[in-house]
Amino acid sequence: MKIPFLDLRITDAQERVELLNAVGRVFDHGRMIMGPEVAELESEVATYCTRRYAVAVSSGTTALFLALKSLGINEGDEVITTSLSWIATANAISLTGARLVFADVREDLNIDPDSVRRLVARRVPRAIVPVHFSGKVCAVEELAGIAQQCGAALVEDAAQAFGAQHQGQVAGSFGKLAAFSMNPMKVLGACGEAGMVVCDDTDLYERLQALRYNGTVNKETCIEKSLNGRMDTMQAAILLQRLRRVSQGINTRRAIAKMYTALLKDIVGTPMDYQGDIDSYYSYTILADRRQELKNFLLQEGIETKVQHPILMSKQPAYAQNAVGEWSTAEKVVTRILCLPAHDKMSDDDVRFVASKVREFYKA
Ligand SMILES: *Cc1c(COP(=O)(O)O)cnc(C)c1O
């Protein structure tokens, strides 16, 4: 493989020392769970997201699930989300017992507010859960307006969008609550599973703290059924270090994206870059005709690409039988999406090489 889709090895000597030292400090104090690094990370992430509170948890899936649980979402409630996302979004909603309704997407791959409006008119949901797909903030103002009008909570699935911005406001600061994934692939990634919930409301914050540890308060008393969703201290220690380099990573991917778009915009659908917004480019996703052929061709040339995500959530075997909602545009775009490699181990020449091979494919 000349150009892998992602390379998670830690090769930078300086970064390696920083991370090893951070882990070493955890070895020294021995508080492997809920050690001091967890609270420190929560405080830094809350500040970063312009929020009062952050609650560190064991994954992005757990973050979204507990965010919804903290609102009291249950059987009998309805929750609207997008049809195009990693299946964790649907699972987190569905496991609360709520009835899941899928909304369609726009050409920019984010949830379509017009579709949400139509669905809300049929039945008022308890929550609307948009995803900032591939690191691009969705139409948050419109969605917040719809949510407010019908009395639903806006809960951001910001798993792919740490550090993204819309008109100067950071992803994760728009909804009643927001959930982040911090797994190694994500914009701010640990060396294992991790996630975070952010919010401003003190009651929700206290509820989340109980929910992340078997619904307990005061160490022993269980006030609500839940699971264990705490973040390891070691992952928190690593994330504290990684947080210092997060904007560097975003800038690198944005520079790669800019190059790709300049080299490819006349030949494939390139990501829309909205004036005044900062896309964190969790992935650089093009819309390509003959997608599978292109993918195979690039692989032969040593270029690894990915389809994030090839199956609409509403079409997954676990959901297809009872899926309700709208997804006609999503169904069209999902056959054309392809993520090109875009990461900090790529040189400008690598980016030009990938782009030239894409061009070569369409000329042939
Ligand atoms: C990654 C992801 C999740 C789940 O996060 P995990 O940390 O892998 O559990 C949820 N939603 C979206 C949109 C994601 O990309």
The ligand as an SDF file (V2000), in Angstrom:
LIG
                    3D

 15 15  0  0  0  0  0  0  0  0999 V2000
  -17.9760    7.1520   15.4870 C   0  0  0  0  0  0  0  0  0  0  0  0
  -19.3910    7.5860   15.5270 C   0  0  0  0  0  0  0  0  0  0  0  0
  -20.2380    7.2660   16.5920 C   0  0  0  0  0  0  0  0  0  0  0  0
  -19.8830    6.2950   17.6550 C   0  0  0  0  0  0  0  0  0  0  0  0
  -18.7230    6.5620   18.3260 O   0  0  0  0  0  0  0  0  0  0  0  0
  -17.8930    5.3650   19.0170 P   0  0  0  0  0  0  0  0  0  0  0  0
  -16.8930    6.0940   19.8450 O   0  0  0  0  0  0  0  0  0  0  0  0
  -17.2790    4.5780   17.9140 O   0  0  0  0  0  0  0  0  0  0  0  0
  -18.8450    4.5810   19.8380 O   0  0  0  0  0  0  0  0  0  0  0  0
  -21.5190    7.8090   16.6010 C   0  0  0  0  0  0  0  0  0  0  0  0
  -21.9510    8.6040   15.6250 N   0  0  0  0  0  0  0  0  0  0  0  0
  -21.1800    8.9270   14.5750 C   0  0  0  0  0  0  0  0  0  0  0  0
  -21.7110    9.8360   13.5260 C   0  0  0  0  0  0  0  0  0  0  0  0
  -19.8750    8.4150   14.4750 C   0  0  0  0  0  0  0  0  0  0  0  0
  -19.1310    8.7120   13.4190 O   0  0  0  0  0  0  0  0  0  0  0  0
  1  2  1  0
  2  3  1  0
  2 14  2  0
  3  4  1  0
  3 10  2  0
  4  5  1  0
  5  6  1  0
  6  7  2  0
  6  8  1  0
  6  9  1  0
 10 11  1  0
 11 12  2  0
 12 13  1  0
 12 14  1  0
 14 15  1  0
M  END
$$$$
